[in-house]
Amino acid sequence: HVQLVESGGDLVQPGGSLRLSCVASRSIHDIRSGYCMGWFRQAPGKEREGVAAISSGGLATTYDASMKGRFTISQDNAKTTLYLQMDSPKPDDTAMYYCAARRVLACSWSPADFDYWGQGTQVTVS
């Protein structure tokens, strides 16, 4: 079982910056077929949506055109910590941000395709 713990959520001003972190338990390396880790977000009254994802092979992708160039996903060398660098956030980026992992190398933008979830970290842009 993989455990994910997010941190770094905070109140940030528009145009500022924020970095979210997600620490995965070492059992993620037991997924020998490879895995995908991603960031999702959910604002009140809205569905959960994909933000960015990266496979254990290192391919990084972003989901929404409005986020590309502002958000950057990365991993540490040990591939146990996932980051989301948020630059120039907007009030519309206010949401609970979740880290997720999928037991498949190929990434997906559907939350239903992910097997493990963190508890979330709140980001408020105001």
N, C-alpha and C positions, 0 to 999 in steps of 0.2 A: 504494500500500500504506500502510495506517495503522498506526503504531506507538503502543503504549500503555505507559506506565511508571507503576506504582503506587509509593507510598511512604506512610509514616506508621504502619505496623503496629508494634505494641509490646506489652509486657506492661502490663496495666492492671488496677486493682482493681475489683471489682464496685461499681457506683454512681458510678464515675469518668466520664471522658469521653475521647474520642479522635477525631481527624479524619484520615481517609484522603484521599489525593490521587491523581489519575490525570492525567498530562499526555499529551495526544494530539498527534501530529505534525500540522503544519499541513495535510497532505494530506487531513485529514478534511473540510476545507471544499471539497474538490473533489467531494464527494458532493452533487451539485446537487439530487437528489431529496429531500434531507433524511436525517437519520440518528437513531438512538436510541443512547444510551449507558447502560450499566447496571452495577450492582455485583452480583456473585454471590459465594457463599462455598461452601467445601467443607471439612467436618470429616473427620477420619480415619474411614474405613469407611462414609462416607455419600455420597450423590449430591450433585452440585453443585446449589445452589438459588439462586433469584433473591432479591435483597434489595431493590433499588430501581432504578428506571429513569427516564430523562428524555429526551424527544425534543428535537430541535434547535428545535422550536417552543416549548419551555419547559414542556410538560405534565409534571408530576412525579407519580409513582405509587409506592406501596410494595407489597410482595408479601404479606408475612405479617402477620397481625393482631398477633402478638407483637412486631413491630418498629415498627409504626406508633406514632408519638408518641415513640419513642426514637431512631430513625434518621431523618436528613434528608439528602436528596440535593440537590445544587445545582451550578451551573456558574458560572465566572467570565464576565465580560461578553464576552470574546473567544471564549468557548465552546471553549477548548482545554484547560481544566483542569476535571476533574470531582471533586467532593468527596463524602464521606460522613461526616457528623457522627454520631458514636455517643455517645449520652448514656445514662447508667445501664446500661451493658452488664452482661450476666449471664454466668456461666461457660458456659452453653449457646451463647453467641455466639462462643466460641473456634473459630477456623477460619482457613483461608487465604482471603483476600478477593481477588477478581479483578475487574478492570475489563474491560468488553467493549464493542464497538461493532457496530452493525448497519447495513447500507447501505439501510435502509428507515426512513421516518419513524415508522411505527407500532412501538411497543415490543412485546416479547414476553417471556414468562417462561421460554421454553425455551432452554437454552444452545445447542442445535443451530441456533437461528435467528440466532446472532451470528457475525459474520465475522472479527472481530479480537479478540485477547485479550492482556492483559498477562501478566507472569510471576507475579503474585500478591504479596501482602504479608501476613505472618503477624500475626494478632491473637490474643492469649492473655489471657483474663480469669480472674484468680485472685487 
